[in-house]
Amino acid sequence: MNANTMHLGQGDIEPLILRALVRKLIAKNVLSPDDLKSLLLDAARHSDLVVGNNLTEQEALHIVEGDLLPTFLSP
């Protein structure tokens, strides 16, 4: 195990910490759901989630609304 990566069972703990942090920021009104959507959309637009293909605006929005936002906003 790498010193920079902690593992919890089969998955990394970093995504769990990130989701908890985002939920806490939203609960404290430091980050709004709209701010989160904007951040995730910007990240999706600038990443190569589809190998060898740049995402269109609509594809990025679909990924954010269908996959990413529910992960961060659901309890």
N, C-alpha and C positions, 0 to 999 in steps of 0.2 A: 504494500500500500504506500502510495506517495504521501509525503509529509504535508503537501498542499491540498490533498483531497481526502475528505472523510467519507466513509461509506456507511450506510445504514442498511443492512441487508443487502439487496442487490442494487439499490439505487443510491445516487449521491444525495447528501444531505443539503447541498447548496440550494436546489430548487425548493425544498421545504422551507428553508430559512427565508429565501426571497419572497415566496408567497405569503409567509407569516408577516414579514416586514411590510409588504405592500398592503395587506389587509389592515394592519395596525395603523399605517399612515392614512388610509381611507377612513377608518373608524375615528381617528383624531382630527379629521377634516384638514389634514395637511396636503393630501392628494385627493383629487376628485376622480370619480369614475371616468369622466371625460378626459381629464389629464392622463390617466392611465391608458385609455384608448389611444390617445394621440402619441404617447411614448411607444406603445406597442406597434402602432401603425408605422411610425418612423423606423423602428427597428426592423420590422418585417420588410419594408420597402428597400432597405439597405443591406439585406442579407440574401444569401443564395440558398433559400430553403429548398428550391427545386434545382437539382444538379444540372448545370449547363444552361440555365434559363433564368433571366431576370424576371422578377415578379411584376406583373402589371399592378396598377393601383387597385383594381377590382379584386385581383387574386390576393393581394396583401390584406385588403379589407376583409375578405372572406376568411382568411386564416385568423385574423385578429378577432373577429366577431364569433367565429365558429369554434375556435380552439383555444386561443390565448385568454381572452377576457373571462370566459367562464372559469378557467383555471384559477384566476386571481380573485374573482368576485364571489364565487360560490363558497359557502361555509365549509 
